[in-house]
């Protein structure tokens, strides 16, 4: 029975070691497209792993064809997601600026009231700095997507 259904049983350590030594690795299209969907550090990790098995990778023609058929759409989708994130951050920043206009109005109510809540308004500056930094990072990611992924196949 074990021989008939050996593929259903857990591998021994020796079998597992042999598998890693001799197996041919075949990846599907989504695995390849995920390089555009994951963080650059994850992508770098994948490449380091693939470097160790590069002599045992087989890429079917159909996978390569599907990859080239879909890669530009995936890149554009990822680019749009960064652009959407920038829009969300920018909208949030506008809302915070509206909150800042409240500072002037409350300062006219009276000194004691304003002195009690002034610290809240002072903290807003660090929020704006954080928003600017997030926006900068998102824009850099878009540039990296365009530079690395578009130019790599041209």
DOKOL-840306 format. One record per atom (N, C-alpha, C): residue in three letters; chain; atom name; z, y, x. Coordinates in steps of 0.05 Angstrom, whole numbers, plus 5000, padded with zeros to 4 digits. Atoms other than C-alpha are relative to their C-alpha. Example, Ala and Ser with C-alpha at 12.3 -4.5 7.8 and 13.67 -1.06 7.14 Angstrom:
BEGIN
  residu  chaine  atome    c3    c2    c1
     ala       A      N  5000  4976  5018
     ala       A     CA  5156  4910  5246
     ala       A      C  5000  5024  5018
     ser       A      N  4999  4976  4984
     ser       A     CA  5143  4979  5273
     ser       A      C  5014  5022  4985
END
This chain:
BEGIN
  residu  chaine  atome    c3    c2    c1
     unk       A      N  5000  4976  5016
     unk       A     CA  5000  5000  5000
     unk       A      C  5000  5025  5017
     unk       A      N  4999  4977  4982
     unk       A     CA  5017  5048  5057
     unk       A      C  4972  5006  5011
     unk       A      N  5027  4996  4989
     unk       A     CA  4948  5037  5086
     unk       A      C  4981  5013  4980
     unk       A      N  5017  4990  5021
     unk       A     CA  4914  5052  5020
     unk       A      C  5005  5030  4995
     unk       A      N  4993  4972  5007
     unk       A     CA  4951  5118  5009
     unk       A      C  5014  5014  5023
     unk       A      N  4988  4988  4976
     unk       A     CA  4968  5139  5080
     unk       A      C  5000  5031  4999
     unk       A      N  5003  4970  5001
     unk       A     CA  4944  5210  5066
     unk       A      C  5021  5012  4981
     unk       A      N  4979  4990  5018
     unk       A     CA  4999  5215  5012
     unk       A      C  5028  5000  5013
     unk       A      N  4975  5003  4987
     unk       A     CA  5055  5199  5061
     unk       A      C  5004  5023  5021
     unk       A      N  4996  4979  4979
     unk       A     CA  5088  5250  5108
     unk       A      C  4991  4989  5028
     unk       A      N  5009  5007  4973
     unk       A     CA  5060  5250  5179
     unk       A      C  5024  4996  5018
     unk       A      N  4980  5004  4979
     unk       A     CA  5102  5223  5236
     unk       A      C  4996  5023  5020
     unk       A      N  5003  4980  4980
     unk       A     CA  5115  5270  5293
     unk       A      C  4977  4995  5019
     unk       A      N  5023  5007  4982
     unk       A     CA  5065  5232  5336
     unk       A      C  4974  5005  4986
     unk       A      N  5025  4995  5015
     unk       A     CA  5012  5236  5281
     unk       A      C  4995  5030  4999
     unk       A      N  5003  4971  5003
     unk       A     CA  5025  5310  5272
     unk       A      C  4991  5012  5027
     unk       A      N  5008  4990  4973
     unk       A     CA  5020  5322  5348
     unk       A      C  4971  4993  5005
     unk       A      N  5028  5008  4996
     unk       A     CA  4955  5283  5350
     unk       A      C  4981  5017  4983
     unk       A      N  5016  4983  5017
     unk       A     CA  4928  5323  5292
     unk       A      C  4995  5027  5012
     unk       A      N  5003  4974  4987
     unk       A     CA  4941  5388  5328
     unk       A      C  4983  4999  5025
     unk       A      N  5016  5004  4975
     unk       A     CA  4908  5360  5391
     unk       A      C  4970  4996  4994
     unk       A      N  5027  5009  5004
     unk       A     CA  4845  5333  5359
     unk       A      C  4986  5010  4975
     unk       A      N  5012  4992  5026
     unk       A     CA  4833  5363  5290
     unk       A      C  4979  5022  5004
     unk       A      N  5019  4978  5002
     unk       A     CA  4773  5406  5274
     unk       A      C  5009  5018  4977
     unk       A      N  4990  4981  5020
     unk       A     CA  4792  5468  5236
     unk       A      C  4976  5013  4986
     unk       A      N  5022  4989  5016
     unk       A     CA  4747  5491  5179
     unk       A      C  5013  5020  4981
     unk       A      N  4988  4979  5016
     unk       A     CA  4763  5556  5144
     unk       A      C  4981  5008  4977
     unk       A      N  5016  4991  5022
     unk       A     CA  4740  5581  5077
     unk       A      C  4995  5030  5002
     unk       A      N  5008  4972  5000
     unk       A     CA  4710  5649  5062
     unk       A      C  5024  5019  4997
     unk       A      N  4977  4983  5006
     unk       A     CA  4775  5678  5035
     unk       A      C  5019  5003  5025
     unk       A      N  4984  4997  4975
     unk       A     CA  4812  5662  5100
     unk       A      C  4988  5021  5018
     unk       A      N  5013  4981  4983
     unk       A     CA  4761  5702  5138
     unk       A      C  5002  5029  4988
     unk       A      N  4998  4974  5013
     unk       A     CA  4761  5759  5087
     unk       A      C  5028  5011  5001
     unk       A      N  4972  4991  4998
     unk       A     CA  4837  5762  5091
     unk       A      C  5005  5016  5025
     unk       A      N  4996  4983  4976
     unk       A     CA  4830  5793  5160
     unk       A      C  4998  5029  4992
     unk       A      N  5002  4972  5009
     unk       A     CA  4811  5856  5122
     unk       A      C  5022  5007  4980
     unk       A      N  4979  4995  5020
     unk       A     CA  4868  5848  5072
     unk       A      C  5028  5000  5011
     unk       A      N  4973  5002  4989
     unk       A     CA  4927  5837  5118
     unk       A      C  5005  5023  5020
     unk       A      N  4993  4979  4980
     unk       A     CA  4963  5884  5165
     unk       A      C  4987  4994  5027
     unk       A      N  5013  5005  4974
     unk       A     CA  4935  5893  5234
     unk       A      C  5017  4982  5018
     unk       A      N  4983  5018  4984
     unk       A     CA  4996  5858  5265
     unk       A      C  4996  4971  4991
     unk       A      N  5005  5027  5010
     unk       A     CA  4984  5797  5220
     unk       A      C  4972  4991  5010
     unk       A      N  5027  5006  4990
     unk       A     CA  4910  5799  5238
     unk       A      C  5001  4993  5029
     unk       A      N  4997  5006  4971
     unk       A     CA  4928  5801  5312
     unk       A      C  5013  4973  5004
     unk       A      N  4987  5026  4998
     unk       A     CA  4974  5741  5302
     unk       A      C  4980  4978  4994
     unk       A      N  5021  5019  5007
     unk       A     CA  4917  5703  5268
     unk       A      C  4981  4996  5024
     unk       A      N  5019  5002  4977
     unk       A     CA  4870  5719  5326
     unk       A      C  5012  4985  5024
     unk       A      N  4987  5014  4978
     unk       A     CA  4921  5695  5377
     unk       A      C  5000  4970  4995
     unk       A      N  4999  5028  5007
     unk       A     CA  4928  5629  5340
     unk       A      C  4971  4988  5002
     unk       A      N  5028  5009  4999
     unk       A     CA  4852  5622  5332
     unk       A      C  4990  4996  5029
     unk       A      N  5008  5001  4972
     unk       A     CA  4844  5634  5406
     unk       A      C  5007  4972  5012
     unk       A      N  4991  5026  4990
     unk       A     CA  4883  5569  5420
     unk       A      C  4983  4977  4989
     unk       A      N  5016  5022  5012
     unk       A     CA  4838  5527  5375
     unk       A      C  4970  5006  4998
     unk       A      N  5028  4990  5003
     unk       A     CA  4772  5563  5384
     unk       A      C  4979  4978  5006
     unk       A      N  5020  5021  4994
     unk       A     CA  4737  5501  5413
     unk       A      C  4999  4979  4978
     unk       A      N  4999  5020  5022
     unk       A     CA  4755  5462  5350
     unk       A      C  4996  5013  4973
     unk       A      N  5005  4987  5025
     unk       A     CA  4734  5511  5297
     unk       A      C  4971  4995  4992
     unk       A      N  5027  5003  5011
     unk       A     CA  4674  5496  5253
     unk       A      C  4997  5019  4977
     unk       A      N  5005  4981  5022
     unk       A     CA  4645  5549  5208
     unk       A      C  4975  4992  4985
     unk       A      N  5024  5008  5015
     unk       A     CA  4599  5523  5154
     unk       A      C  4982  5024  4994
     unk       A      N  5019  4979  5006
     unk       A     CA  4537  5563  5140
     unk       A      C  5007  5015  4974
     unk       A      N  4993  4988  5026
     unk       A     CA  4558  5574  5068
     unk       A      C  5023  5020  5002
     unk       A      N  4977  4982  4996
     unk       A     CA  4624  5605  5090
     unk       A      C  4991  5026  5013
     unk       A      N  5010  4976  4986
     unk       A     CA  4589  5653  5138
     unk       A      C  4983  5017  4981
     unk       A      N  5017  4986  5019
     unk       A     CA  4538  5671  5084
     unk       A      C  5017  5015  4980
     unk       A      N  4982  4988  5020
     unk       A     CA  4593  5685  5032
     unk       A      C  5016  5023  5013
     unk       A      N  4985  4979  4986
     unk       A     CA  4632  5725  5084
     unk       A      C  4984  5025  5002
     unk       A      N  5017  4976  4996
     unk       A     CA  4574  5772  5100
     unk       A      C  4992  5012  4973
     unk       A      N  5007  4991  5027
     unk       A     CA  4558  5776  5026
     unk       A      C  5022  5018  4988
     unk       A      N  4977  4987  5013
     unk       A     CA  4628  5799  5007
     unk       A      C  5016  5019  5018
     unk       A      N  4982  4985  4982
     unk       A     CA  4658  5833  5068
     unk       A      C  5000  5030  4995
     unk       A      N  5002  4971  5004
     unk       A     CA  4633  5904  5054
     unk       A      C  5016  5008  4975
     unk       A      N  4985  4994  5025
     unk       A     CA  4663  5902  4983
     unk       A      C  5030  4998  5006
     unk       A      N  4971  5003  4993
     unk       A     CA  4730  5878  5011
     unk       A      C  5009  5024  5016
     unk       A      N  4993  4977  4984
     unk       A     CA  4730  5933  5063
     unk       A      C  5002  5025  4982
     unk       A      N  4999  4977  5018
     unk       A     CA  4714  5985  5010
     unk       A      C  5024  4999  4981
     unk       A      N  4976  5003  5017
     unk       A     CA  4768  5957  4964
     unk       A      C  5025  5008  5015
     unk       A      N  4977  4993  4985
     unk       A     CA  4819  5963  5019
     unk       A      C  5001  5030  5006
     unk       A      N  5001  4971  4995
     unk       A     CA  4796  6033  5036
     unk       A      C  5008  5015  4975
     unk       A      N  4992  4987  5025
     unk       A     CA  4803  6052  4963
     unk       A      C  5030  4998  4995
     unk       A      N  4971  5003  5004
     unk       A     CA  4873  6024  4961
     unk       A      C  5016  5020  5017
     unk       A      N  4987  4979  4983
     unk       A     CA  4893  6070  5019
     unk       A      C  4995  5027  4988
     unk       A      N  5005  4974  5012
     unk       A     CA  4859  6129  4985
     unk       A      C  5016  5004  4975
     unk       A      N  4983  4998  5024
     unk       A     CA  4896  6113  4920
     unk       A      C  5029  5006  5008
     unk       A      N  4973  4995  4991
     unk       A     CA  4961  6111  4959
     unk       A      C  5003  5029  5009
     unk       A      N  4999  4972  4991
     unk       A     CA  4945  6179  4990
     unk       A      C  5002  5018  4975
     unk       A      N  4999  4984  5024
     unk       A     CA  4932  6207  4920
     unk       A      C  5028  4999  4987
     unk       A      N  4974  5003  5011
     unk       A     CA  4998  6180  4895
     unk       A      C  5020  5017  5016
     unk       A      N  4982  4985  4983
     unk       A     CA  5035  6210  4954
     unk       A      C  4996  5030  4997
     unk       A      N  5006  4972  5004
     unk       A     CA  4999  6277  4945
     unk       A      C  5011  5010  4973
     unk       A      N  4990  4993  5026
     unk       A     CA  5017  6278  4871
     unk       A      C  5030  5003  5001
     unk       A      N  4971  4999  4997
     unk       A     CA  5089  6264  4889
     unk       A      C  5008  5026  5014
     unk       A      N  4995  4976  4985
     unk       A     CA  5087  6321  4939
     unk       A      C  4998  5025  4982
     unk       A      N  5003  4977  5019
     unk       A     CA  5062  6369  4885
     unk       A      C  5024  5002  4982
     unk       A      N  4977  5000  5018
     unk       A     CA  5118  6348  4839
     unk       A      C  5025  5011  5015
     unk       A      N  4978  4990  4984
     unk       A     CA  5168  6362  4895
     unk       A      C  4998  5030  5004
     unk       A      N  5004  4971  4997
     unk       A     CA  5138  6431  4906
     unk       A      C  5008  5014  4974
     unk       A      N  4991  4988  5025
     unk       A     CA  5148  6445  4832
     unk       A      C  5030  5001  4998
     unk       A      N  4971  5001  4999
     unk       A     CA  5220  6425  4842
     unk       A      C  5010  5023  5018
     unk       A      N  4992  4978  4982
     unk       A     CA  5223  6476  4899
     unk       A      C  4999  5027  4986
     unk       A      N  5001  4975  5014
     unk       A     CA  5204  6532  4851
     unk       A      C  5026  5004  4984
     unk       A      N  4975  4999  5014
     unk       A     CA  5268  6515  4815
     unk       A      C  5021  5014  5017
     unk       A      N  4981  4988  4981
     unk       A     CA  5306  6539  4877
     unk       A      C  5002  5030  4995
     unk       A      N  5000  4971  5004
     unk       A     CA  5285  6611  4866
     unk       A      C  5012  5008  4973
     unk       A      N  4990  4993  5027
     unk       A     CA  5302  6610  4792
     unk       A      C  5031  4996  5000
     unk       A      N  4971  5005  5000
     unk       A     CA  5371  6579  4804
     unk       A      C  5015  5020  5017
     unk       A      N  4986  4980  4982
     unk       A     CA  5387  6628  4861
     unk       A      C  5005  5026  4985
     unk       A      N  4996  4975  5016
     unk       A     CA  5381  6684  4809
     unk       A      C  5023  4997  4980
     unk       A      N  4979  5004  5020
     unk       A     CA  5433  6652  4764
     unk       A      C  5027  5010  5011
     unk       A      N  4975  4991  4988
     unk       A     CA  5490  6666  4812
     unk       A      C  5004  4987  5027
     unk       A      N  4996  5010  4973
     unk       A     CA  5513  6657  4883
     unk       A      C  5016  4974  5001
     unk       A      N  4983  5024  4999
     unk       A     CA  5567  6605  4869
     unk       A      C  4984  4975  4991
     unk       A      N  5017  5022  5010
     unk       A     CA  5520  6561  4829
     unk       A      C  4980  4991  5022
     unk       A      N  5021  5006  4980
     unk       A     CA  5466  6566  4882
     unk       A      C  5012  4987  5025
     unk       A      N  4987  5011  4976
     unk       A     CA  5514  6553  4940
     unk       A      C  5009  4971  4996
     unk       A      N  4991  5028  5006
     unk       A     CA  5538  6489  4905
     unk       A      C  4977  4980  5002
     unk       A      N  5023  5019  5001
     unk       A     CA  5468  6459  4900
     unk       A      C  4979  5006  5022
     unk       A      N  5020  4993  4980
     unk       A     CA  5432  6492  4958
     unk       A      C  4993  4977  5019
     unk       A      N  5004  5023  4982
     unk       A     CA  5441  6430  5001
     unk       A      C  4978  4981  4990
     unk       A      N  5021  5017  5012
     unk       A     CA  5396  6392  4953
     unk       A      C  4972  5010  5006
     unk       A      N  5026  4988  4994
     unk       A     CA  5340  6440  4965
     unk       A      C  4993  4998  5029
     unk       A      N  5004  5002  4971
     unk       A     CA  5350  6438  5040
     unk       A      C  4990  4972  5007
     unk       A      N  5008  5028  4994
     unk       A     CA  5341  6362  5038
     unk       A      C  4970  4996  4993
     unk       A      N  5028  5002  5008
     unk       A     CA  5272  6373  5007
     unk       A      C  4982  5001  5024
     unk       A      N  5018  4998  4977
     unk       A     CA  5243  6392  5074
     unk       A      C  4996  4974  5014
     unk       A      N  5003  5026  4987
     unk       A     CA  5257  6323  5103
     unk       A      C  4982  4982  4983
     unk       A      N  5018  5015  5017
     unk       A     CA  5222  6294  5042
     unk       A      C  4971  5007  5005
     unk       A      N  5027  4991  4995
     unk       A     CA  5161  6336  5055
     unk       A      C  4989  4990  5027
     unk       A      N  5008  5011  4974
     unk       A     CA  5160  6315  5128
     unk       A      C  4993  4970  4998
     unk       A      N  5005  5028  5003
     unk       A     CA  5164  6242  5107
     unk       A      C  4974  4996  4985
     unk       A      N  5025  5002  5015
     unk       A     CA  5108  6252  5057
     unk       A      C  4976  5005  5018
     unk       A      N  5021  4993  4981
     unk       A     CA  5065  6285  5110
     unk       A      C  4995  4977  5019
     unk       A      N  5003  5022  4981
     unk       A     CA  5078  6227  5157
     unk       A      C  4987  4976  4987
     unk       A      N  5013  5023  5014
     unk       A     CA  5061  6174  5105
     unk       A      C  4971  5006  4995
     unk       A      N  5028  4993  5005
     unk       A     CA  4997  6211  5087
     unk       A      C  4984  4997  5026
     unk       A      N  5013  5002  4974
     unk       A     CA  4979  6215  5161
     unk       A      C  4994  4971  5007
     unk       A      N  5003  5029  4994
     unk       A     CA  4990  6140  5171
     unk       A      C  4978  4988  4982
     unk       A      N  5020  5011  5018
     unk       A     CA  4948  6123  5110
     unk       A      C  4972  5009  5007
     unk       A      N  5026  4990  4992
     unk       A     CA  4891  6167  5133
     unk       A      C  4991  4986  5026
     unk       A      N  5007  5014  4975
     unk       A     CA  4894  6134  5202
     unk       A      C  4991  4972  4994
     unk       A      N  5008  5027  5008
     unk       A     CA  4890  6066  5169
     unk       A      C  4972  4999  4989
     unk       A      N  5027  4998  5011
     unk       A     CA  4827  6087  5132
     unk       A      C  4980  5003  5023
     unk       A      N  5018  4996  4977
     unk       A     CA  4796  6111  5198
     unk       A      C  4997  4974  5016
     unk       A      N  5000  5025  4985
     unk       A     CA  4815  6045  5232
     unk       A      C  4982  4980  4985
     unk       A      N  5017  5018  5017
     unk       A     CA  4783  6006  5174
     unk       A      C  4971  5006  5005
     unk       A      N  5028  4992  4997
     unk       A     CA  4719  6046  5180
     unk       A      C  4990  4994  5028
     unk       A      N  5009  5003  4972
     unk       A     CA  4716  6045  5256
     unk       A      C  4998  4971  5008
     unk       A      N  4999  5028  4990
     unk       A     CA  4736  5973  5270
     unk       A      C  4982  4981  4984
     unk       A      N  5014  5020  5016
     unk       A     CA  4704  5937  5212
     unk       A      C  4971  5006  4995
     unk       A      N  5028  4993  5005
     unk       A     CA  4640  5975  5200
     unk       A      C  4985  4997  5026
     unk       A      N  5014  5000  4974
     unk       A     CA  4622  5981  5274
     unk       A      C  4999  4972  5012
     unk       A      N  5000  5026  4987
     unk       A     CA  4639  5909  5291
     unk       A      C  4976  4983  4994
     unk       A      N  5023  5017  5007
     unk       A     CA  4577  5881  5257
     unk       A      C  4974  5016  5001
     unk       A      N  5024  4984  4999
     unk       A     CA  4527  5937  5271
     unk       A      C  4988  4999  5028
END
